[in-house]
Amino acid sequence: MAGNSVAIDDYLKTIYHHTEWQNDPITPSQLAGELSLAPSTVTEMVQKLAAQGLVSHRPYGPVSLTDAGRLRAASIIRRHRLIETWLVREFGYAWDEVHDEAEVLEHTISDRLLAGIDARLGHPRFDPHGDAIPDADGAVDRAPFVLLAAAHIGHSGRVLRVSDRDPALLRALEGHGIDVGHTLVVAGRDAVRVDGGATVELPAGAADAVWLTV
């Protein structure tokens, strides 16, 4: 039963993540790709989630979270991001090292320990990658944003979020001084000025992994 609960959480998290920084709903094929599962397996689970009132879905259409599904997804994401923040602040982990640890711990720590971590950290609103930490009601506070790849040349914005999908890219960006809170000016298709300094060439994939204030 616990294993099934973890699987449900993974589905709900993936659906939640998909629309967190863009508006297009996820399709079953995209969900299968994100989870590295066979489409037939995903179709079966989506039907089960719909029966439980956690997602809405029609045949061949996209998958969306219901209010109940979004609240459950936000709860597990809150755990994950608080743990990531805790590992960085209290244990000296680098921002490229925390994702896999949090994936394990989010399913094992108690609500009491999570509340203690939250209080210890001063109730943070964002994790080390700039992702918003949902509150206990699932609400998030996020500034208007633009993907770096979509920002026009000359745009100046503070780094709101860096995707944690690729640890090597995180390390490369950090080497260029690109981190949450720093200011970038778009100088070209794959070039930026960091905090008013010299222009730097972006690593491959960086423009699709960094979000700026508008």
C-alpha positions in Angstrom: 0.0 0.0 0.0 2.8 2.4 0.9 4.5 1.7 -2.5 1.2 2.5 -4.3 1.0 5.8 -2.3 4.5 6.8 -3.4 3.6 6.0 -7.0 0.5 8.2 -6.7 2.5 11.0 -5.2 5.0 10.8 -8.1 2.3 11.1 -10.7 0.7 14.0 -8.9 4.0 15.8 -8.5 4.9 15.4 -12.2 1.6 16.8 -13.3 2.0 19.7 -10.8 5.5 20.5 -12.0 4.5 20.5 -15.6 2.3 23.6 -15.3 4.3 25.3 -12.6 6.3 27.5 -15.0 4.2 27.3 -18.1 0.5 26.9 -18.8 0.0 24.0 -21.2 -1.5 20.9 -19.5 0.4 17.7 -19.6 -0.6 14.9 -22.0 -0.5 11.2 -21.1 2.4 10.7 -23.5 4.3 13.5 -21.9 3.5 12.1 -18.5 4.8 8.7 -19.6 8.0 10.3 -20.9 8.6 12.2 -17.7 8.1 9.1 -15.6 9.9 6.8 -18.0 6.9 4.4 -18.0 5.0 2.7 -20.8 2.0 4.6 -22.1 -0.3 1.7 -21.2 0.9 1.8 -17.6 0.3 5.6 -17.4 -3.2 5.3 -18.9 -4.1 2.7 -16.3 -2.9 4.8 -13.4 -4.5 8.0 -14.7 -7.8 6.1 -14.8 -7.3 5.1 -11.1 -6.4 8.7 -10.2 -9.5 10.0 -11.9 -11.6 7.4 -10.0 -10.1 8.7 -6.8 -11.0 12.3 -7.7 -7.4 13.4 -7.9 -7.2 14.2 -11.7 -9.6 15.1 -14.5 -9.0 13.4 -17.8 -10.9 12.5 -21.0 -9.8 10.0 -23.5 -6.9 11.3 -25.7 -7.0 14.6 -23.8 -4.6 16.2 -21.3 -4.5 15.4 -17.6 -5.2 18.1 -15.0 -5.2 18.0 -11.2 -8.5 18.5 -9.4 -8.5 20.6 -6.2 -7.9 17.5 -4.1 -5.1 16.4 -6.4 -3.4 19.8 -6.4 -3.6 19.9 -2.6 -2.0 16.5 -2.2 0.7 17.3 -4.8 1.4 20.6 -3.1 1.8 18.8 0.2 4.5 16.4 -1.0 6.2 19.2 -3.0 6.3 21.2 0.2 8.0 18.4 2.0 10.5 17.9 -0.8 11.5 21.6 -1.1 11.7 22.1 2.7 14.0 19.1 2.9 16.2 20.5 0.1 16.4 23.9 1.8 17.3 22.1 5.1 20.0 20.1 3.5 21.6 23.2 2.0 21.4 25.4 5.0 22.0 23.0 7.8 24.3 20.3 6.3 26.3 22.2 3.7 24.9 20.3 0.7 25.4 22.1 -2.7 22.3 22.9 -4.7 23.1 20.2 -7.3 23.2 17.5 -4.6 19.9 17.8 -2.8 17.3 16.5 -5.2 17.9 12.8 -4.9 18.2 13.0 -1.1 14.9 14.8 -0.9 13.2 12.3 -3.1 13.9 9.6 -0.5 13.3 11.7 2.6 10.1 13.3 1.5 8.3 9.9 2.0 9.9 9.0 5.4 10.0 12.0 7.7 7.1 12.7 10.1 4.8 15.7 10.0 6.2 16.7 13.3 9.8 16.7 12.0 8.7 18.6 8.9 7.1 21.3 11.1 10.3 21.5 13.1 12.4 21.9 10.0 10.1 24.6 8.7 10.3 26.5 12.0 14.0 26.0 12.3 14.5 27.5 8.8 12.3 30.5 9.5 9.4 29.3 7.3 11.2 29.8 3.9 9.1 30.7 0.9 11.5 29.4 -1.7 13.9 26.4 -2.0 17.6 26.7 -3.1 16.6 26.5 -6.8 14.0 29.3 -6.5 11.0 27.1 -6.6 8.1 28.3 -4.4 7.5 26.2 -1.2 3.7 25.8 -0.9 2.2 26.7 2.5 0.1 24.2 4.5 -2.9 25.1 2.4 -1.1 24.6 -0.9 -0.8 28.3 -1.7 2.4 29.7 -3.3 3.7 33.2 -3.8 5.6 33.6 -7.0 6.5 36.8 -8.9 5.7 37.2 -12.6 8.4 35.5 -14.7 9.8 34.9 -18.1 11.9 32.0 -19.4 15.4 33.2 -20.3 15.1 31.6 -23.8 11.9 33.8 -24.3 13.4 37.1 -23.0 14.3 39.7 -25.5 17.8 41.1 -26.0 18.4 43.8 -23.5 15.9 42.4 -20.9 17.2 42.8 -17.3 15.8 40.5 -14.6 16.6 38.8 -11.4 17.0 35.1 -11.5 13.9 33.6 -9.9 14.4 30.0 -10.6 16.9 27.5 -12.0 15.7 24.0 -13.0 17.3 21.3 -10.8 16.8 18.6 -13.5 20.5 18.6 -14.6 23.1 18.7 -11.8 26.0 19.3 -14.2 24.2 22.3 -15.6 23.6 23.7 -12.1 27.4 23.4 -11.5 28.2 25.1 -14.8 25.8 28.0 -14.1 27.2 28.4 -10.6 30.7 28.6 -12.2 29.5 31.6 -14.2 28.0 33.3 -11.2 24.4 32.5 -12.2 22.3 31.7 -9.2 19.0 32.6 -7.7 18.9 36.3 -6.8 21.5 37.5 -9.3 20.7 39.9 -12.1 21.1 39.0 -15.7 20.9 41.2 -18.8 20.2 39.3 -22.0 23.1 40.1 -24.4 22.4 37.5 -27.1 20.7 34.2 -27.9 23.1 32.3 -25.5 24.9 35.1 -23.7 24.2 37.3 -20.6 25.8 39.9 -18.5 25.8 38.8 -14.8 25.3 41.5 -12.1 26.5 44.2 -14.5 29.8 42.5 -15.3 31.3 41.0 -18.4 29.3 39.1 -20.9 29.4 35.3 -20.5 28.4 32.5 -22.9 25.8 30.3 -21.5 26.3 26.5 -21.3 24.1 24.4 -23.6 20.5 24.2 -22.3 20.9 27.1 -19.9 18.4 29.4 -21.6 15.7 26.8 -21.1 16.5 26.2 -17.5 16.6 29.8 -16.0 13.6 32.0 -15.2 13.8 35.8 -14.7 11.6 38.5 -13.3 9.8 40.4 -16.0 
